[in-house]
Amino acid sequence: MINEDRVKLILQFALAVASQNDEWDNRELGPIHLIKYVYLADLAYAEAHDGQTYTGIPWNFYKFGPWSEDVYHTIDPALQDINATMKKIHAKYDDDFVRWRTEDQ
């Protein structure tokens, strides 16, 4: 069973840490970055807990890395809970994309 509270905490933590980066362009994270941070947290936890993940996510691998539809749909509410700002960026030759940002508090 997926522990949505744990997923939200990892997402919020990842963005909070990114907001402290010295380089302004590394303070924003996109959905794929956030998903990978949740995956890395699960991977580290599983290594110490006989393969059991921290979040309970059943990970899939799609194109270039880990993927979870559940994590993807948790990003918006988790980051809105901490008043993060979503910036939509129009791409001329590709799909539009978003970046999340929060101010260091």
C-alpha positions, 0 to 999 in steps of 0.5 A, a space after each residue: 500500500 502506498 504511503 502518500 504522506 511519506 511521498 509528500 514529505 519527500 517531495 517537499 523536502 527535495 524542493 526545500 533543499 533545492 531552494 537552498 542551492 547557490 545557483 539560481 537555476 538549480 533552485 527549481 525542480 521539474 516533475 521528473 526530478 521530483 519523481 527521481 528523488 522519491 525513487 532514490 529515497 525508496 532505493 536507499 531505504 530498500 537497501 537497508 530494509 530487505 527490499 521494502 520501500 519507504 513509500 510502498 510505490 510499485 516502481 516502473 521504468 519508462 524511457 530514461 528512468 523510474 516512473 510512478 503515476 501515483 507520485 506524479 499525481 501527488 506532486 501538485 497537492 504536496 507542493 501546494 501544501 508548502 506554497 510552492 510556485 509552479 512556473 509553466 514554460 512554453 516550449 516552441 518545438 516540444 511539449 510545455 513543461 513546468 518547474 516548481 520553486 519555493 523560497 528558502 524559509 
